[in-house]
Amino acid sequence: MTTTLVRARWVIASDGANHHILQDGEVAFRDERIIFTGHNYTGPVDRLIDAGNAVVGPGFIDLDALFDLDSTVLGFDNHPGWKKARVWASDYVAHGPRDVYTEAEEDFQHEYAMAHLLLNGITTALPIRSILYRAWAETYDENARAAEAAARLGIRMYLGPSYRTGLPMVHPDERISMHWDEPRGLQGLEDAVRFVEDFDGAHNGLVRGFLQPDRIEGCTTTLLTRTAEAAERLNCPVRLH
């Protein structure tokens, strides 16, 4: 077993009941277990890390972790959403929407986002991604690849493909209505359930599954009811965007 000692200007420590801010503190851990927080550690040390003027503490949790900032850039404007394609056009829906990004571009976004979360002290994240630039919603396969990326980087991720049964669309006369495809949304729920069954607890617990119907105006009562039933059966969380 390897013992590592970290020294830093500030250490956020815990005594099991409360947190304490220690100036010029130390943290010692052996393999994956913290064995000491405080000052003047006297045990054996295999590796010493002098973090300098830094804060060492428990990892932060981000429950709204943006995973596709590239699509945010596409949406920067001061116009109504329908003038900037944040609401699909009815003729676009009629001709069949497509995925704007390639698999490789999606995977890069995910891994880049995870790396930046870690760089900012976030060790547990629940991502949120835009579905405006997709053929319909997220997929099982892209989340499976994201799970592998999380394992490589060592970040704890809550993952699962989003799904929906409808979306708003704008007509040439500027009228907005809903386009519904409930069978597609229910299939998306089935894929999400399969993902939770396959990946919840994967990679030594780094990956957890959750269900994410997206968004509330695009979800039928049937979809939400079945989501609640699935979440209870799987004992997993739900995030409704």
C-alpha positions as CSV (number, residue, x, y, z in Angstrom):
1,M,0.0,0.0,0.0
2,T,1.2,3.5,-0.9
3,T,0.8,6.5,1.5
4,T,0.5,10.0,0.0
5,L,0.8,13.2,2.1
6,V,-0.6,16.4,0.7
7,R,0.3,19.8,2.2
8,A,-1.6,22.9,1.3
9,R,-2.2,26.5,2.5
10,W,-5.8,25.5,3.3
11,V,-7.4,22.2,4.0
12,I,-11.1,21.6,4.4
13,A,-11.3,18.7,6.9
14,S,-14.0,16.9,8.7
15,D,-14.1,15.3,12.2
16,G,-17.2,13.2,11.2
17,A,-19.6,15.7,12.5
18,N,-18.5,19.1,11.2
19,H,-16.2,20.6,8.6
20,H,-13.1,22.7,9.7
21,I,-10.8,25.0,7.7
22,L,-7.2,24.3,8.5
23,Q,-4.5,26.7,7.6
24,D,-1.2,25.1,6.5
25,G,-2.9,21.7,6.8
26,E,-2.1,18.2,5.7
27,V,-4.1,15.3,4.3
28,A,-2.7,11.7,4.2
29,F,-4.3,8.9,2.2
30,R,-3.4,5.3,1.7
31,D,-4.5,4.0,-1.7
32,E,-8.2,5.2,-1.8
33,R,-8.7,5.8,2.0
34,I,-8.0,9.0,3.8
35,I,-6.1,8.2,7.0
36,F,-5.3,11.7,8.4
37,T,-6.3,15.3,8.2
38,G,-4.7,18.0,10.4
39,H,-1.1,19.1,11.2
40,N,2.3,17.4,11.6
41,Y,1.5,14.0,10.3
42,T,4.2,11.6,11.7
43,G,3.4,8.4,9.8
44,P,5.3,6.8,6.9
45,V,5.1,8.7,3.6
46,D,5.8,7.2,0.2
47,R,4.9,10.3,-1.8
48,L,4.8,14.0,-0.8
49,I,2.7,16.6,-2.7
50,D,3.3,20.2,-1.7
51,A,0.2,21.9,-3.2
52,G,1.3,25.3,-2.1
53,N,-1.2,28.2,-2.1
54,A,-4.2,25.9,-2.8
55,V,-7.3,24.6,-1.2
56,V,-7.6,20.9,-0.6
57,G,-11.0,19.5,0.3
58,P,-13.8,17.2,-0.6
59,G,-14.8,17.3,-4.2
60,F,-17.7,19.5,-5.2
61,I,-20.9,18.2,-6.7
62,D,-22.4,19.8,-9.8
63,L,-26.0,18.8,-10.5
64,D,-26.3,21.0,-13.6
65,A,-23.0,20.3,-15.4
66,L,-23.0,21.7,-18.9
67,F,-21.8,19.1,-21.3
68,D,-22.0,20.7,-24.7
69,L,-20.9,24.3,-24.5
70,D,-20.4,24.3,-28.3
71,S,-24.2,24.3,-28.7
72,T,-24.5,27.2,-26.3
73,V,-22.3,29.2,-28.6
74,L,-24.7,28.5,-31.4
75,G,-27.5,29.9,-29.3
76,F,-25.9,33.2,-28.3
77,D,-28.2,36.1,-29.5
78,N,-30.7,38.6,-28.3
79,H,-33.6,37.5,-30.5
80,P,-36.7,35.4,-29.9
81,G,-35.8,31.7,-29.9
82,W,-37.7,31.0,-33.1
83,K,-35.4,33.4,-35.0
84,K,-32.3,31.6,-33.9
85,A,-33.4,27.9,-34.4
86,R,-33.9,27.2,-30.7
87,V,-37.4,26.2,-31.8
88,W,-37.5,23.8,-34.8
89,A,-39.2,24.9,-38.0
90,S,-42.2,22.9,-39.0
91,D,-40.6,22.1,-42.4
92,Y,-37.5,20.9,-40.7
93,V,-39.6,18.5,-38.6
94,A,-41.4,17.4,-41.8
95,H,-38.2,16.6,-43.7
96,G,-36.7,14.8,-40.8
97,P,-34.3,16.3,-38.2
98,R,-30.6,15.2,-38.1
99,D,-27.8,15.1,-35.6
100,V,-25.6,18.3,-36.1
101,Y,-22.6,16.8,-34.4
102,T,-20.6,13.7,-35.3
103,E,-19.9,10.9,-32.8
104,A,-16.3,12.1,-32.5
105,E,-17.4,15.7,-31.8
106,E,-19.9,14.6,-29.2
107,D,-17.3,12.4,-27.5
108,F,-14.8,15.3,-27.5
109,Q,-17.3,17.6,-25.9
110,H,-18.0,15.1,-23.1
111,E,-14.4,14.4,-22.3
112,Y,-13.4,18.1,-22.5
113,A,-16.3,19.0,-20.1
114,M,-15.3,16.2,-17.6
115,A,-11.7,17.4,-17.6
116,H,-12.8,21.0,-16.9
117,L,-15.1,19.9,-14.1
118,L,-12.2,18.1,-12.5
119,L,-9.9,21.1,-12.9
120,N,-12.5,23.2,-11.0
121,G,-12.7,20.8,-8.1
122,I,-15.9,18.9,-9.2
123,T,-15.6,15.2,-8.6
124,T,-19.3,14.3,-9.0
125,A,-21.4,15.6,-11.8
126,L,-24.9,15.2,-13.3
127,P,-24.7,16.5,-16.9
128,I,-27.2,18.5,-18.9
129,R,-27.1,18.6,-22.6
130,S,-29.0,20.4,-25.4
131,I,-31.3,18.3,-27.6
132,L,-32.0,21.1,-30.1
133,Y,-29.1,19.9,-32.2
134,R,-30.0,16.2,-32.3
135,A,-32.2,14.1,-34.5
136,W,-34.5,13.7,-31.5
137,A,-32.8,13.1,-28.1
138,E,-29.7,11.5,-26.6
139,T,-28.8,7.9,-27.2
140,Y,-27.7,4.9,-25.2
141,D,-24.5,4.5,-27.2
142,E,-23.2,8.1,-26.6
143,N,-23.9,7.7,-22.8
144,A,-22.0,4.4,-22.9
145,R,-19.0,6.1,-24.4
146,A,-19.3,8.9,-21.8
147,A,-19.2,6.3,-19.1
148,E,-15.9,5.0,-20.5
149,A,-14.5,8.5,-20.6
150,A,-15.6,9.1,-16.9
151,A,-13.8,5.9,-15.9
152,R,-10.6,7.0,-17.7
153,L,-10.6,10.4,-16.0
154,G,-11.7,9.2,-12.6
155,I,-14.8,11.4,-12.2
156,R,-18.1,10.2,-10.7
157,M,-20.9,10.7,-13.2
158,Y,-24.6,10.3,-13.2
159,L,-25.5,9.3,-16.8
160,G,-28.5,8.3,-18.9
161,P,-29.9,9.2,-22.3
162,S,-32.6,11.9,-22.4
163,Y,-35.9,11.2,-24.0
164,R,-39.1,13.1,-24.9
165,T,-42.4,12.5,-26.7
166,G,-42.8,16.0,-28.2
167,L,-41.3,19.3,-29.1
168,P,-42.4,22.8,-30.0
169,M,-42.1,23.9,-33.6
170,V,-42.7,27.2,-35.4
171,H,-44.8,27.5,-38.7
172,P,-44.2,29.9,-41.6
173,D,-47.0,32.1,-40.2
174,E,-45.0,32.4,-36.9
175,R,-47.5,30.2,-35.1
176,I,-46.0,27.7,-32.6
177,S,-47.5,24.3,-31.9
178,M,-46.3,21.0,-30.5
179,H,-45.1,18.0,-32.6
180,W,-45.8,14.7,-30.9
181,D,-44.2,11.3,-31.4
182,E,-45.1,9.3,-28.3
183,P,-43.9,5.9,-29.5
184,R,-40.4,7.4,-30.1
185,G,-40.4,8.9,-26.6
186,L,-41.5,5.6,-25.0
187,Q,-38.7,3.8,-26.9
188,G,-36.3,6.4,-25.5
189,L,-37.5,5.6,-22.0
190,E,-36.9,1.9,-22.6
191,D,-33.3,2.7,-23.8
192,A,-32.8,4.8,-20.7
193,V,-34.0,2.0,-18.4
194,R,-31.6,-0.4,-20.2
195,F,-28.8,2.0,-19.7
196,V,-29.4,2.2,-15.9
197,E,-29.7,-1.6,-15.7
198,D,-26.4,-2.0,-17.6
199,F,-24.3,0.9,-16.1
200,D,-25.5,1.8,-12.6
201,G,-22.6,1.1,-10.4
202,A,-20.2,0.4,-13.2
203,H,-16.4,1.1,-13.0
204,N,-16.3,0.5,-9.3
205,G,-19.2,2.8,-8.6
206,L,-17.9,5.8,-10.6
207,V,-20.9,5.7,-13.0
208,R,-24.5,5.9,-11.7
209,G,-27.6,5.9,-13.8
210,F,-30.6,8.3,-13.7
211,L,-33.7,9.0,-15.8
212,Q,-34.1,12.4,-17.6
213,P,-37.2,13.1,-19.5
214,D,-36.6,16.3,-21.5
215,R,-38.4,18.7,-21.4
216,I,-41.5,19.0,-19.3
217,E,-43.6,20.6,-22.1
218,G,-42.5,17.7,-24.4
219,C,-43.5,14.9,-22.1
220,T,-46.9,13.2,-22.2
221,T,-48.6,12.0,-19.0
222,T,-48.0,8.5,-20.1
223,L,-44.2,9.1,-20.4
224,L,-43.9,10.8,-17.0
225,T,-46.0,8.1,-15.3
226,R,-43.9,5.3,-16.8
227,T,-40.8,7.2,-15.8
228,A,-41.9,7.4,-12.2
229,E,-42.7,3.6,-12.2
230,A,-39.3,2.8,-13.7
231,A,-37.4,5.0,-11.3
232,E,-39.1,3.3,-8.3
233,R,-38.3,-0.1,-9.7
234,L,-34.7,0.8,-10.5
235,N,-34.3,2.9,-7.3
236,C,-32.6,5.6,-9.4
237,P,-33.1,9.4,-9.4
238,V,-35.1,11.4,-12.0
239,R,-34.2,14.9,-13.3
240,L,-37.0,16.7,-15.2
241,H,-35.6,19.5,-17.3
